[in-house]
Amino acid sequence: MSFRVHEANPADAVEQAFFRIQQERMADVPILNPALSVEAIDFQRWSGHWLGIVVTPWCMSLLLVPGQVDNWVSTGENKRRFINFPAGDFAFLGSVEDELGEFQSCSLFSPMGKFSTQSEASMTARASLLGLLAPVAAKPAPQEKKEVQDAALSRRRFFTLR
C-alpha cells in the first residue's frame, strides 16, 4: 500500500487525483452531472490528519488523508473502517491514488443529479462538514422534558375545551 504523509494541505492533490479519475475512469459514465466539476472543499486538520470533502460530477465524499504517521489506521483498499465524529460514526473505505497515496473516503451523495450548480454542491459540502464536526446538542434533562410535555398537554386541553 502506498503510504504518504501530507504535511501541507492536500486540496490540490485531491483535485488532481479526482480530475484524473474523471478523465480516465468516468469519461463515458452516464451519471456524470455536466453542471459540476471537481473541487476540494475546506480541507482542515482533524486528529492530526486532513479532513475535507471532494465534490465531483459523480459523487460527493468526505476524505481523510494522512497528515502524520501517528494514529493513522490503514484499512487496505476497499476495506471499511468506522470513524467517530461528533455527529456519529461514519463508514470510510480505503483507497489509493497516485497523487494522494493512501486515503479513506465516505460517500455523502452519489449520483449528483440533485445539484443544479457547482455553488449549490459546494455549499452543501460545507454545511455537511460543519454538521459532521459540530457538537451534538445536549438532550434535555428528564424533568425539563416532562415540563415541556405538561405544557403541551395544557395547550391541548385548552383547545379541546373551547
BELTAVEN-V411769 format. One record per backbone hydrogen bond with DSSP energy under -1.0 kcal/mol. NH is the residue of the N-H (numbers start at 0). CO is the residue of the C=O. If there is no record, write none. Layout:
<<NH & CO> <NH & CO>>
//
This chain:
<<5 & 65> <13 & 9> <14 & 10> <15 & 11> <16 & 12> <17 & 13> <18 & 14> <19 & 15> <20 & 16> <21 & 17> <22 & 18> <23 & 19> <24 & 20> <25 & 20> <28 & 25> <31 & 28> <32 & 56> <35 & 32> <38 & 54> <40 & 52> <43 & 50> <45 & 48> <48 & 45> <49 & 64> <50 & 43> <51 & 62> <52 & 40> <53 & 60> <54 & 38> <55 & 58> <59 & 108> <60 & 53> <61 & 105> <62 & 51> <63 & 103> <64 & 49> <71 & 68> <77 & 93> <78 & 75> <80 & 91> <82 & 89> <84 & 87> <86 & 131> <87 & 84> <89 & 82> <91 & 80> <92 & 104> <93 & 78> <94 & 102> <96 & 100> <100 & 96> <101 & 1> <102 & 94> <103 & 63> <104 & 92> <105 & 61> <107 & 59> <108 & 59> <114 & 111> <120 & 116> <121 & 117> <122 & 118> <123 & 119> <124 & 120> <125 & 121> <126 & 122> <127 & 123> <128 & 124> <129 & 125> <130 & 126> <131 & 127> <132 & 128> <133 & 129> <144 & 140> <145 & 141> <146 & 142> <147 & 143> <148 & 144> <149 & 145> <150 & 146> <151 & 147> <152 & 148> <153 & 149> <154 & 150> <155 & 151> <156 & 152> <157 & 153> <158 & 154> <159 & 155> <160 & 156>>
//
